[in-house]
Amino acid sequence: MKVNKAEELVSKGRAFLEKGDFRAAEKAFADALKEDEAVPIRNNLALAVFMAGEPTRALKILEPYLDLEKGNTMANPFTYALAARIYCALGQEEQARRHLRQAVQSFEAGLSVLGRRLENVPHSFREYTVAIMHAAACLRDYQQVYDLYRRWEIYHVSWENKYMAAAACFNLGRYKQAATLFSSLAQVHRSFSMMQQVAFLVEWGVIPPFEIGCEPYPHKIIQKMVKEAATSEEARRRYTQEGLFRMALLSALLEDEGSKTAELAVHTLVYYGGEWGEKLGRQVLEYPGFSASLKIVAAEALTARGVLREDEPIPMFIDGERRLVKLKKTEVIMEPDEELDRIVDRALQLKKEGQIDEAMKLLEDIYQQGEFYPRAMLDLANLLRQKGELEKALGIMKILEDVDPDNPVFLFNLSSLMLQMREIGKAREYLDRIDDEEFKKEYNEKFKMLEREIERYENVARLPEMIMQAYEEDERRKIEEKPLPVDASLARGLKNMPAHWLEGACIYYGLEPARQRRQREEQLRDFLSRRDNLEKEVGELEEEERELLKYLLQRGGWSRLNAVTRKFGSMEGDGFFWHEREPESFLGFLWSLGLVMVGKAALEGRRVKIATIPLELRQPLKEILGI
C-alpha cells in the first residue's frame, strides 16, 4: 500500500513540475519520500526545490547519495547531472564539472551492464541523456553538449536532446549544422523552422552572431519573456540581451516580414540591443532581402539611439540599388485643407486626361514639402497601383493605416491592393475589419464586388487543398479497413498505424522518434506501458476524450465503430498526415496517440469496423478513470 501511495504522490508531483508549480511539487515529492525512500523520488524532490530557486537546500537533499566516502552508491546518472547543475548555479564550476563527469561515467557503466543494445536499455534509463546534456549546457560547455549528443544518439528519447545539440552548434559557430538540426525539429514546433532560417542568415553574415541558451523548454521561457517585455521597457532592455529572446524576435520577423510584429521586432532589437543591435540595424540597411519598411524602422531606431544623425542621408539598399535616404519628420494634416484639396482635384483632373505622371508629381510634391495629407496620399497610392508599382503603393497605404487604423476607406483600398498583389488572405482580413455599416451601405455595390472577387480567388486557392483533403480521407479509410482483433494488443494495433503516425505520437509524447519503424513501435510500447506516463497523458485529455475511453471500457474495451461515431462524432475531415496536423475528432486524436485503435474485426461471420482499447491498457485505464 505504501508503494502505491508513493506512486500516486509522485504522479501528482510530476504534474505540478510540468505546470511550473514547484512548491506544490516539492510537497508531493516530500510526502512520497516518507512513504518510499527511493532514488528517483529524492532526485525529483531536489529538482523541485532547485527549480523553486533554492540550490543550497536542493544540494542538501541530494547529499546522502553523493557522499562517496561513506560508501553511498545509490546515486544514478540523473542524481549526478542535477548536482552538476546545482553546483553550476552556486558558482562552483570545479565541483560542477566533477559531478558531470560522474554522471557520464554512471550512464556509461549502466549501458555496459545492460549490454548497450538499444532493445535492452529501458526508456527510463535513456531519459538520463537529457539531464546529462542539460548539465553540460549549464556549464556552457557546448562542445561537450554536442559530443554527448553524437555519442549517445541511438539512445535519445526526446526532441530536447536534438534541440540542445542544435543550440550548441549555433553557439559554436557551426550554423549550417545548427540549421539542419533545427529543421529536423520543425514538426515539434513551427518556430524551429524560423530558427533554421536565422541560423542560415547568421552563416551568411546577414545577422550578427549571438549565443542562445540550451534550455530544453525554450518556448515556455520565450513566452514569459515576451509577455513581460510587452508591458515593461526595463524588461525589453534586459531581455534583448538574452539570446533566446533575440531568436524569438528574429523568428517573428522572418515569419511575416510585412507585419507590424516584424517592424516592432526590428525596432526592439536595434534600439535595445546594444552593440549587437547596432550591428543588426546596419545589416538590415545593407541586406537587399529586407523590405524598405523594415529598413526605415531600423534607420529610425539607429537615429533614436544617436548612432545616426537625423539631418544626414542614410545609405541603404532599396529596390536593387544603393540609395541615400534622408529621414524627416512630416506633419500629418487630418483636417480638410482648401489649398491642398485644390492640388488634389487638379491631380485627379490630370489623371482623367491620361497625364498620370504629372498627376503623381503634384501629389508627391505635397509630401516632399513636409505635409502628409491622407486624401492626397490615398490618391497617390491608387495611381501607383495603376502603374503597377504595388510595393510603393503598399508603403503609403501602411502609413495611412497607422494614421487611422479603422478608417473604412483605407481598409477598403488596402483590401483591393492586397487582392491585386494576390495576397488573398490579407485582402479578406482587411475587408472583414470594415465594420462601418454606413460605409457598406453607401458603397454597397463596390463592397459586394470586392467580396465576390476575393471569394473567387479563395475558391481557386482551395481547389488543390480540396483534392488533397479527398486523398487524405481515402488514405485514412484504407487504414480503417485493416484487420484488427477486438482484443488486439498494443503491439498489434501499432502495426496497423502508418510510420508517420508513429512519428507524430512519439513527438507528442516528447520522444525523439527512432529511425526505424520497429524501434518507434517499441518506443511507444515502452512509454504507454508505464503507469505514470499513462496517468499523466490521460489527465491531459479533454473531458469528451476521457468519456470515450470510459464508454469503450464499460463495454469490455471495444465497440462497433458506428456506435462510437454516433455518440462522439465521426473522423470525417481528420485527414491522414497526422504528424503534420493532429486529427480534430475525439476518436481520431485518441487513435493518433495509440490509446484507441480502429480497424475491421470478424464478428458473426462479417467483417465490421470497430474501435478498441489495446488489451494491456484496459486495466490501468480503468483504475485511472475510476471505473
C-alpha positions in Angstrom: 0.0 0.0 0.0 2.8 2.4 0.9 4.4 1.9 -2.6 1.1 2.6 -4.3 0.6 5.8 -2.3 4.1 6.9 -3.1 3.5 6.3 -6.8 0.3 8.4 -6.6 2.2 11.2 -4.9 5.0 11.0 -7.4 2.5 11.3 -10.3 1.0 14.4 -8.7 4.5 15.9 -8.1 5.4 15.4 -11.8 2.2 17.1 -12.9 3.0 20.1 -10.6 6.5 20.2 -12.1 5.1 20.2 -15.6 2.8 23.2 -14.7 5.7 25.1 -13.0 4.2 24.9 -9.5 7.4 23.9 -7.8 6.3 24.4 -4.2 3.3 22.0 -4.7 5.7 19.6 -6.5 8.1 19.8 -3.5 5.3 18.9 -1.0 4.1 15.9 -3.1 7.7 14.5 -3.5 8.5 15.1 0.2 5.3 13.2 1.2 6.2 10.4 -1.3 9.7 10.2 0.1 8.2 9.5 3.6 6.4 6.6 2.0 9.3 5.2 0.0 13.0 6.1 0.2 13.7 5.7 -3.5 16.4 7.4 -5.5 14.1 8.9 -8.2 11.8 10.4 -5.6 14.7 12.1 -3.8 16.0 13.3 -7.2 12.6 14.8 -8.0 12.3 16.5 -4.6 15.8 18.1 -5.1 14.8 19.2 -8.6 11.6 20.8 -7.4 13.5 22.7 -4.7 16.2 23.7 -7.2 13.7 25.0 -9.7 12.0 27.0 -6.9 15.3 28.9 -6.5 16.9 27.2 -3.5 20.1 25.5 -4.9 21.8 25.1 -1.4 18.8 23.3 0.0 18.4 21.2 -3.1 22.0 20.1 -2.7 21.4 19.2 0.9 18.6 16.9 -0.2 20.9 15.1 -2.7 23.9 14.8 -0.2 23.0 11.4 1.2 23.6 9.9 -2.3 26.7 12.0 -3.1 28.9 11.2 -0.2 31.2 8.5 -1.7 33.4 8.4 1.3 30.6 6.9 3.3 30.1 4.2 0.7 26.9 5.6 -0.7 26.4 4.1 -4.2 22.7 4.8 -4.7 23.1 7.8 -7.0 22.1 7.4 -10.6 23.1 9.5 -13.6 20.3 11.9 -13.0 21.5 12.5 -9.4 25.0 13.5 -10.6 23.7 15.6 -13.5 21.3 17.5 -11.2 24.2 18.0 -8.7 26.3 19.4 -11.5 23.5 21.9 -12.4 23.2 22.9 -8.8 26.9 23.5 -8.3 27.0 25.4 -11.5 24.2 27.7 -10.2 26.2 28.2 -7.0 29.2 29.2 -9.0 31.3 26.2 -8.0 32.5 25.2 -11.5 35.1 22.6 -10.5 32.5 20.7 -8.4 30.0 21.0 -11.2 32.4 19.5 -13.7 33.4 16.7 -11.4 29.7 15.7 -10.9 29.1 16.0 -14.7 32.0 13.5 -15.2 30.4 11.2 -12.7 27.0 11.5 -14.5 28.7 10.5 -17.8 30.6 7.6 -16.1 27.5 6.4 -14.3 25.5 6.4 -17.6 28.2 4.5 -19.4 28.5 2.0 -16.6 24.8 1.4 -16.8 25.0 0.9 -20.6 27.7 -1.7 -20.1 25.6 -3.6 -17.5 22.6 -3.5 -19.9 24.7 -4.7 -22.8 24.4 -1.5 -24.9 21.9 -3.0 -27.3 19.1 -0.5 -27.8 16.3 -3.0 -27.1 18.0 -3.8 -23.8 18.1 -0.3 -22.5 14.9 0.8 -20.8 13.2 4.1 -21.8 13.6 5.4 -18.3 17.4 5.0 -18.3 17.7 6.6 -21.8 15.9 9.7 -20.4 19.0 10.4 -18.4 20.7 11.6 -21.6 18.6 14.8 -21.5 19.6 15.6 -17.9 23.3 15.0 -18.6 23.3 17.1 -21.7 21.5 19.9 -19.8 24.2 19.8 -17.1 26.9 20.3 -19.7 24.8 23.1 -21.3 24.6 24.9 -17.9 28.4 24.9 -17.8 28.3 26.4 -21.3 30.5 23.5 -22.5 28.8 23.4 -25.9 31.4 21.1 -27.4 30.6 18.5 -24.8 26.9 19.0 -25.3 27.3 18.2 -29.0 29.8 15.3 -28.3 27.3 13.7 -25.9 24.6 14.1 -28.4 26.6 12.2 -31.0 28.0 9.7 -28.6 24.5 8.6 -27.4 22.5 9.4 -30.5 20.8 6.0 -30.7 19.6 6.2 -27.1 17.9 9.6 -27.3 14.2 9.6 -26.4 13.3 13.3 -26.5 13.4 16.1 -29.1 15.1 18.1 -26.3 18.4 16.2 -27.0 18.4 17.4 -30.6 17.4 21.0 -29.6 20.3 21.2 -27.2 22.7 19.9 -29.9 21.3 22.5 -32.3 21.8 25.3 -29.8 25.3 24.0 -29.0 26.2 24.1 -32.8 24.7 27.6 -33.1 26.9 28.8 -30.2 30.0 27.1 -31.6 29.5 28.9 -34.9 28.5 25.8 -36.8 25.4 27.5 -38.2 24.8 25.1 -41.1 24.9 22.2 -38.8 22.6 24.0 -36.4 20.2 24.8 -39.3 20.0 21.1 -40.2 19.2 20.1 -36.6 16.6 22.9 -36.2 15.0 21.9 -39.5 14.5 18.3 -38.2 12.6 19.7 -35.2 10.0 21.6 -37.3 7.3 19.0 -36.6 7.7 19.6 -32.8 7.1 23.4 -33.1 6.9 25.7 -36.2 9.3 28.1 -34.5 12.1 25.7 -35.2 11.7 26.4 -39.0 12.3 30.1 -38.2 15.3 29.2 -36.1 16.7 27.3 -39.1 16.4 30.5 -41.2 18.0 32.6 -38.5 21.0 30.1 -38.4 21.4 30.5 -42.2 21.3 34.3 -42.1 24.0 34.3 -39.4 26.0 31.9 -41.5 25.7 34.4 -44.5 26.7 37.4 -42.3 23.2 39.0 -42.5 22.5 38.7 -38.8 25.4 39.3 -36.3 26.4 36.2 -34.3 24.9 35.8 -30.8 24.6 33.0 -28.3 21.4 31.2 -27.3 20.6 29.1 -24.2 20.4 25.3 -24.4 17.4 25.1 -22.0 15.2 22.1 -23.1 12.0 24.2 -22.8 12.7 27.3 -24.9 9.0 28.0 -25.8 7.8 28.4 -22.2 10.8 30.7 -21.4 10.3 32.8 -24.5 6.5 33.2 -23.9 7.3 34.5 -20.4 9.9 37.0 -21.8 7.6 38.3 -24.5 4.7 38.8 -22.0 6.9 40.8 -19.7 8.6 42.8 -22.5 5.2 43.9 -23.8 4.5 45.9 -20.7 7.9 47.0 -19.4 10.7 49.0 -21.1 13.1 47.7 -18.5 12.2 44.2 -19.4 12.7 44.9 -23.1 16.1 46.4 -22.4 17.1 43.4 -20.2 15.7 40.6 -22.4 17.1 42.0 -25.6 20.5 40.9 -24.2 19.2 37.3 -23.9 19.9 35.0 -26.9 16.6 33.2 -26.8 14.6 36.5 -26.8 16.7 37.7 -29.8 15.9 34.4 -31.5 12.2 34.7 -30.8 12.0 38.3 -32.3 14.1 37.3 -35.3 11.8 34.4 -35.9 8.8 36.6 -35.7 10.4 39.0 -38.1 11.2 36.2 -40.7 7.7 34.6 -40.3 5.9 37.7 -41.6 8.2 40.5 -42.7 5.4 42.7 -43.8 3.6 42.7 -40.4 3.6 45.2 -37.6 5.1 42.5 -35.4 8.1 42.4 -37.7 8.6 46.2 -37.5 8.3 46.1 -33.7 10.8 43.2 -33.6 13.3 45.2 -35.7 12.9 48.3 -33.6 13.2 46.4 -30.3 16.3 44.5 -31.3 18.1 47.6 -32.8 17.1 50.1 -30.2 17.7 48.0 -27.1 20.3 45.5 -28.4 23.4 47.5 -27.5 26.4 47.0 -29.8 24.9 43.8 -31.3 21.7 45.8 -32.0 23.6 48.5 -33.8 25.3 45.9 -36.0 22.0 44.3 -36.8 20.5 47.7 -37.7 23.3 48.4 -40.1 22.9 44.9 -41.6 19.2 45.5 -42.1 20.0 48.7 -44.1 22.6 46.9 -46.2 20.9 43.5 -46.9 18.8 43.5 -50.1 16.4 40.9 -48.7 14.8 43.1 -46.1 11.9 45.3 -47.2 12.0 49.1 -47.4 9.7 49.5 -44.5 11.9 47.4 -42.2 14.9 49.4 -43.3 13.2 52.6 -42.4 12.3 51.2 -38.9 16.0 50.2 -38.5 17.1 53.7 -39.5 14.7 55.3 -37.1 15.9 53.1 -34.3 19.6 53.9 -35.0 18.7 57.6 -35.2 16.8 57.5 -31.9 19.9 55.9 -30.3 22.1 58.7 -31.6 24.1 56.3 -33.8 22.9 58.1 -37.0 22.2 61.8 -37.3 18.7 62.9 -38.1 19.8 65.5 -40.7 22.2 63.3 -42.6 21.4 61.0 -45.6 21.5 57.3 -44.6 22.9 54.8 -47.1 20.7 51.7 -47.6 19.9 49.1 -50.3 16.4 49.6 -51.7 14.8 48.2 -54.9 18.0 46.6 -56.1 20.3 49.7 -55.7 22.1 51.6 -53.0 20.4 54.8 -52.2 20.9 57.7 -49.8 17.7 58.2 -47.7 17.1 61.2 -45.5 14.7 60.7 -42.6 12.5 63.7 -41.9 9.5 64.4 -39.7 6.3 65.0 -41.6 3.2 66.7 -40.3 0.0 64.7 -40.7 -2.8 67.0 -41.7 -6.1 65.4 -40.7 -8.4 68.4 -41.1 -9.7 69.4 -44.6 -7.3 71.9 -46.3 -8.7 74.0 -49.1 -5.4 74.7 -50.7 -4.3 71.1 -50.6 -7.7 70.0 -51.9 -7.3 72.2 -54.9 -4.0 70.5 -55.7 -5.6 67.0 -55.3 -8.5 68.0 -57.5 -6.1 69.2 -60.1 -4.2 65.9 -59.9 -7.4 64.0 -60.4 -8.2 66.1 -63.5 -4.8 65.3 -64.9 -5.5 61.6 -64.2 -8.7 61.8 -66.2 -6.8 63.4 -69.1 -4.4 60.5 -69.0 -1.5 62.5 -67.6 -0.7 60.0 -64.8 3.0 61.1 -64.3 2.0 64.8 -64.0 -0.8 63.9 -61.5 1.6 61.8 -59.4 4.2 64.6 -59.3 1.6 67.1 -57.9 0.7 64.7 -55.2 4.3 63.7 -54.4 5.2 67.4 -54.1 2.8 67.8 -51.2 4.7 65.1 -49.3 8.1 66.5 -50.4 7.1 69.8 -48.8 6.7 68.1 -45.4 3.0 67.6 -45.4 1.2 64.2 -45.2 -2.3 64.8 -46.4 -4.3 61.5 -46.2 -6.5 62.3 -49.2 -3.5 63.1 -51.4 -1.6 60.1 -50.2 -4.6 57.7 -50.9 -4.9 59.1 -54.4 -1.1 58.8 -54.9 -1.2 55.1 -53.7 -4.0 54.4 -56.2 -2.1 56.0 -59.1 0.9 53.8 -58.1 -1.3 50.8 -58.3 -2.5 51.8 -61.7 1.2 52.0 -62.8 1.9 48.6 -61.2 4.2 50.0 -58.6 2.5 47.9 -55.9 5.2 47.9 -53.2 5.4 51.7 -53.2 1.6 51.9 -53.0 1.7 49.4 -50.1 4.2 51.6 -48.2 1.9 54.6 -48.4 -1.2 52.5 -47.5 0.6 51.1 -44.4 1.3 54.7 -43.2 -2.4 55.6 -43.8 -3.4 52.5 -41.8 -1.1 53.7 -38.9 -2.7 57.2 -39.0 -6.2 55.9 -38.9 -6.4 52.1 -38.4 -10.2 51.8 -38.5 -10.9 54.1 -41.4 -13.2 52.1 -43.8 -11.9 53.9 -46.9 -8.3 53.0 -46.1 -9.3 49.4 -45.2 -11.3 49.0 -48.4 -8.3 50.3 -50.5 -5.9 48.1 -48.6 -8.1 45.1 -49.3 -8.2 45.9 -53.0 -4.4 46.4 -53.1 -3.8 43.0 -51.3 -6.1 41.4 -53.9 -4.1 43.0 -56.7 -0.9 41.6 -55.1 -2.6 38.2 -54.8 -2.3 38.3 -51.0 -5.8 36.8 -50.7 -5.7 36.1 -47.0 -4.7 39.7 -46.2 -7.4 41.0 -48.7 -10.0 39.1 -46.7 -8.6 40.2 -43.4 -8.8 43.9 -44.3 -12.3 43.6 -45.8 -13.5 41.8 -42.6 -12.2 44.7 -40.5 -14.6 47.1 -42.0 -17.5 47.4 -39.5 -18.8 50.8 -40.6 -22.4 50.0 -41.7 -22.9 53.4 -43.2 -19.8 52.9 -45.4 -21.1 49.5 -46.5 -24.5 50.9 -47.3 -23.1 53.9 -49.3 -20.6 51.7 -51.3 -22.7 48.6 -51.3 -22.1 47.6 -54.9 -18.3 48.1 -54.8 -18.1 46.3 -51.4 -20.0 43.3 -52.8 -18.0 43.3 -56.0 -14.7 43.2 -54.0 -16.1 40.5 -51.7 -17.1 38.3 -54.7 -13.7 38.7 -56.3 -11.9 37.7 -53.1 -14.3 34.7 -52.8 -13.4 33.7 -56.4 -9.7 33.6 -55.6 -10.3 31.9 -52.3 -12.2 29.1 -54.1 -9.4 28.7 -56.7 -6.8 28.6 -53.9 -8.8 25.9 -52.1 -9.1 23.6 -55.1 -5.7 21.9 -54.6 -6.5 21.7 -50.9 -9.9 20.1 -51.6 -8.2 17.5 -53.8 -5.6 16.8 -51.1 -8.3 16.5 -48.5 -10.1 13.9 -50.5 -6.9 12.0 -51.0 -6.1 12.1 -47.2 -9.6 10.9 -46.3 -9.3 8.0 -48.7 -5.9 7.0 -47.3 -7.1 7.1 -43.7 -10.1 5.0 -44.6 -7.7 2.4 -46.0 -6.1 2.1 -42.5 -9.6 1.8 -41.0 -10.1 -1.2 -43.3 -7.1 -3.2 -42.0 -7.9 -6.4 -39.9 -7.8 -5.8 -36.2 -9.0 -8.3 -33.4 -11.4 -6.9 -30.8 -8.9 -7.8 -28.1 -5.8 -6.5 -30.0 -2.6 -5.9 -28.1 -0.9 -2.5 -28.2 1.8 -4.1 -30.4 -0.8 -5.4 -32.9 -2.6 -2.0 -33.1 0.6 -0.1 -33.6 1.5 -2.4 -36.6 -1.6 -1.1 -38.4 -0.6 2.6 -37.9 1.4 4.3 -40.7 5.0 5.1 -39.9 4.3 8.9 -39.8 1.5 8.4 -37.3 4.0 6.6 -35.1 6.4 9.5 -35.6 3.7 12.0 -34.6 2.8 10.0 -31.5 6.5 9.9 -30.4 6.8 13.7 -30.8 3.5 14.3 -28.9 4.8 12.2 -26.0 8.2 14.1 -26.1 10.1 11.2 -27.5 12.8 11.5 -30.2 11.4 9.3 -33.0 13.7 6.4 -33.8 14.8 6.0 -37.4 13.3 2.6 -37.9 9.6 1.8 -37.7 10.1 -1.2 -35.4 12.0 1.0 -33.0 9.2 3.6 -33.0 6.7 0.9 -32.1 9.0 -0.2 -29.3 9.3 3.4 -28.0 5.5 3.8 -27.8 5.0 0.4 -26.2 7.6 1.2 -23.5 6.1 4.6 -22.9 2.5 3.6 -22.6 3.3 0.5 -20.5 4.4 2.8 -17.7 1.5 3.6 -15.4 2.9 7.1 -14.5 3.1 8.1 -18.2 -0.4 6.8 -18.9 -1.8 8.6 -15.9 -0.2 11.9 -16.9 -1.4 11.7 -20.6 -5.0 10.7 -19.6 -5.0 13.7 -17.2 -4.3 16.0 -20.1 -7.1 14.7 -22.3 -10.3 16.6 -22.9 -13.4 15.5 -20.9 -15.0 14.1 -24.1 -11.9 12.0 -24.9 -11.9 10.6 -21.4 -15.7 9.9 -21.7 -14.9 8.0 -25.0 -12.4 5.8 -23.2 -14.9 5.1 -20.4 -17.6 4.3 -23.0 -15.3 1.6 -24.5 -14.1 0.3 -21.2 -17.7 -0.1 -19.9 -18.3 -2.3 -23.0 -15.5 -4.7 -22.5 -12.8 -2.4 -24.1 -14.3 -2.2 -27.6 -17.4 -1.3 -29.6 -18.6 -1.2 -33.2 -17.3 1.9 -34.8 -20.8 3.2 -35.9 -21.9 3.2 -32.3 -18.9 5.2 -31.2 -19.2 7.8 -34.0 -22.9 8.3 -33.4 -22.2 9.2 -29.8 -18.8 11.0 -30.1 -18.7 12.2 -33.8 -17.0 10.8 -36.9 -13.5 11.1 -38.1 -14.5 12.9 -41.3 -12.1 15.7 -42.0 -9.3 14.3 -39.8 -7.1 13.7 -42.8 -4.2 11.3 -43.0 -0.9 13.2 -42.3 -1.3 13.3 -38.6 2.3 14.1 -37.9 1.7 17.5 -39.6 -1.8 18.2 -38.4 -3.4 16.5 -35.4 -6.9 14.9 -36.0 -9.7 17.1 -34.7 -12.2 14.4 -33.7 -12.0 12.8 -30.3 -11.7 9.3 -31.7 -9.0 10.3 -34.3 -7.0 12.0 -31.6 -7.0 9.0 -29.3 -6.1 6.8 -32.2 -3.2 9.1 -33.1 -1.8 8.5 -29.6 -2.2 4.7 -29.6 -4.8 4.8 -26.8 -7.6 3.5 -29.1 -7.2 1.5 -32.3 -9.6 1.4 -35.3 -9.9 -1.5 -37.8 -12.1 -4.3 -39.0 -12.8 -7.4 -36.9 -14.7 -10.6 -37.8 -18.0 -10.5 -35.9 -20.7 -13.2 -36.5 -19.2 -14.1 -39.9 -18.9 -10.5 -41.1 -16.0 -8.0 -41.1 -17.1 -5.0 -39.1 -15.3 -1.7 -38.2 -14.5 -1.4 -34.5 -12.8 0.9 -32.1 -10.9 -0.9 -29.4 -8.6 -0.1 -26.5 -5.4 -2.2 -26.6 -5.8 -5.1 -24.3 -2.9 -4.3 -21.8 -4.0 -0.7 -21.4 -7.6 -1.6 -20.3 -7.0 -2.4 -16.7 -4.7 0.5 -15.9 -7.1 2.9 -17.7 -10.0 1.5 -15.7 -8.1 2.3 -12.5 -7.0 5.8 -13.7 -10.6 6.7 -14.8 -12.2 5.2 -11.7 -14.2 2.5 -13.4 
